[in-house]
Amino acid sequence: MGIVNVTPDSFSDGGKFSSPAKAFVRALELVTQGAEILDIGGESTRPGAEPVGEAEELRRVLPVIKKLAAKVKIPLSIDTMKPAVARAALDAGASIVNDVAANRSDDAMWKAVAEFHAGYICMHTQGSPQTMQKNPVYADVIREVGEFFRGRLKKLNASGISSDQVVFDPGIGFGKTLEHNLELLANLRCFTKLKRPLLLGVSRKSFIGKLLGVTLNERLPASLACATLAVADGVQIIRAHDVAETVQAVRLAEALLARKKN
């Protein structure tokens, strides 16, 4: 899954592709590099990020989605927390909703997903992007994330979303300390018991810098290490900024895994 940030304040690219025109060109580059899904977002969800109004988010993402829907054959995902933005994006040609606010209490987002029979990425987080990193606490992060997924699946089913539409994302860096992130990454296989595809997004994230003392532009090797280990543990979707490098690493991991004797 290639990341397309149509934002001026993304932690990863600092607004490098913030205009719809630049984002469209970037998306096509990611497709040529091997992206099999494009994830388009118009609101930064980095810790402490300021919310974006609905009209502005639509202004950013809709032109990109419309042009891509007419140009590429791979699925398009809308990375949004707003039901109205999700609905408009699905109407414009997206087929997946990537919801970092899957801990929501209302069902408006889920009703839109059900209506369009779209894919739904259910991500775990504590709080919101504005509050999630202030003091995340868990008694047992693996158990609690698993319980969240099981509880959400029941709510999603009740809202008209079938289980086969759902992908789970443990939400690395979303309401987690460094230790929580590492524990989740080391135990991803626990979530395969839920019998749903898993998505992992670790690309360039700050926990890598905290652990290894490296800057944003030095985090690719560790991002690739996480991706390959995740694939070995049963993760099916890797969300990445560096698509060409990630595809190469994942394809090699898959080739080796296919030849394992036990």
Long-range contacts (C-beta under 8 A, 24 or more apart in sequence): 1-35, 1-36, 1-37, 1-38, 1-39, 1-77, 1-199, 1-237, 1-238, 1-239, 1-240, 2-27, 2-30, 2-31, 2-33, 2-35, 2-37, 2-38, 2-39, 2-240, 2-241, 2-243, 3-30, 3-39, 3-41, 3-203, 3-239, 3-240, 3-241, 4-30, 4-38, 4-39, 4-40, 4-41, 4-64, 5-41, 5-44, 6-40, 6-41, 6-42, 6-60, 6-61, 6-64, 7-41, 7-42, 7-43, 7-44, 7-52, 7-60, 9-44, 9-46, 9-49, 9-50, 10-44, 10-46, 11-44, 11-46, 11-204, 11-206, 11-216, 12-203, 12-204, 12-216, 12-241, 13-241, 18-60, 20-60, 20-61, 20-63, 20-64, 20-67, 23-60, 23-64, 24-63, 24-64, 24-67, 24-68, 27-64, 27-68, 27-72, 28-71, 28-72, 30-243, 31-72, 31-74, 33-243, 33-244, 33-247, 34-243, 34-244, 34-247, 35-74, 35-243, 35-247, 36-74, 36-75, 37-74, 37-75, 37-76, 37-77, 37-96, 37-237, 38-68, 38-72, 38-74, 38-75, 38-76, 38-77, 39-77, 39-79, 39-96, 39-98, 39-239, 40-64, 40-65, 40-68, 40-76, 40-77, 40-78, 40-79, 40-89, 40-94, 41-78, 41-79, 41-80, 41-98, 42-80, 42-85, 43-79, 43-80, 43-81, 43-82, 44-129, 45-79, 45-81, 45-100, 45-129, 45-174, 46-129, 47-129, 47-132, 47-133, 47-173, 47-206, 48-129, 48-130, 48-133, 49-129, 49-130, 50-130, 51-130, 54-82, 54-84, 54-85, 57-82, 57-85, 58-84, 58-85, 58-88, 61-85, 61-89, 62-88, 62-89, 62-92, 65-89, 65-92, 65-93, 65-94, 66-92, 66-93, 68-93, 69-93, 69-94, 75-119, 77-119, 77-121, 81-109, 83-108, 83-109, 83-111, 83-112, 86-112, 86-113, 87-112, 87-115, 87-116, 90-116, 90-118, 91-116, 94-118, 95-119, 96-120, 96-121, 97-121, 98-123, 98-169, 99-123, 100-125, 100-129, 100-171, 100-174, 101-125, 101-128, 102-152, 103-148, 107-155, 107-159, 110-155, 110-156, 110-159, 110-160, 110-161, 111-159, 111-160, 113-159, 113-161, 113-165, 114-159, 114-160, 114-161, 115-160, 117-165, 118-165, 119-165, 119-166, 119-167, 120-156, 120-161, 120-165, 120-166, 120-167, 121-167, 121-168, 121-169, 121-199, 122-149, 122-152, 122-153, 122-156, 122-166, 122-167, 122-168, 122-169, 123-168, 123-169, 123-170, 123-171, 123-174, 123-199, 124-148, 124-149, 124-168, 124-169, 124-170, 124-171, 124-174, 124-175, 125-171, 125-174, 125-175, 126-174, 126-175, 126-176, 127-175, 129-174, 132-174, 132-175, 133-175, 136-175, 136-176, 136-177, 136-180, 138-180, 141-176, 141-180, 141-183, 141-184, 142-183, 142-184, 142-187, 142-190, 145-170, 145-171, 145-184, 145-191, 146-190, 146-191, 146-193, 146-194, 149-191, 149-194, 149-196, 150-194, 153-194, 153-196, 163-195, 163-196, 166-196, 167-196, 167-197, 167-198, 167-199, 167-236, 167-237, 168-194, 168-196, 168-197, 168-198, 168-199, 169-198, 169-199, 169-200, 169-201, 170-198, 170-200, 172-200, 172-201, 172-202, 172-205, 172-207, 173-201, 173-202, 173-205, 173-206, 173-207, 176-207, 178-207, 178-210, 178-211, 181-205, 181-207, 182-207, 182-211, 185-226, 185-229, 185-230, 188-230, 188-233, 188-234, 188-235, 189-233, 189-234, 192-233, 192-234, 197-236, 197-237, 198-230, 198-234, 198-235, 198-236, 198-237, 199-235, 199-236, 199-237, 199-238, 199-239, 200-226, 200-227, 200-230, 200-235, 200-237, 200-238, 200-239, 201-238, 201-239, 201-240, 202-226, 202-227, 202-230, 203-239, 203-240, 203-241, 203-242, 203-246, 204-241, 220-245, 224-249, 227-253, 228-252, 228-253, 231-257, 232-257
